[in-house]
Amino acid sequence: MTEFINIISILLIALGIIFMFVGSVGIIRLPDFYSRTHAVSKSDTLGIIFVMLGLVVYEGATQSSLKLILIILFIALSNPVGTHALARAALKKGLNPFFSDDQLKKKEEHK
């Protein structure tokens, strides 16, 4: 039974690391602030949650697992709210989203 628990926890932690890696690639590859923050907030939130779930499975039913679950809840609530606040502040400051050339041409035609 302990081997099964170890395998499940390793898979969850590996899945979390993959999500975090994809978010890191998103920071490098995506064109503007808004798409970068979207990619990072989604992937890092999922990555951290999966890593913490892997630790909960590995730890078993203990007080440490309860603390990890509370951390998961806090992260699941605070990361999206923080990202939304950053994006909203950037928009209010006047940072415009990136548009492709095709979208800019259509915008100019409508004016």
Sequence and secondary structure as in RCSB ss.txt:
>XXXX:A:sequence
MTEFINIISILLIALGIIFMFVGSVGIIRLPDFYSRTHAVSKSDTLGIIFVMLGLVVYEGATQSSLKLILIILFI
ALSNPVGTHALARAALKKGLNPFFSDDQLKKKEEHK
>XXXX:A:secstr
 HHHHHHHHHHHHHHHHHHHHHHHHHHHH SSHHHHHHHHHHHHHHHHHHHHHHHHHHH SSHHHHHHHHHHHHH
HHHHHHHHHHHHHHHHHHT      HHHHHHHHHH 
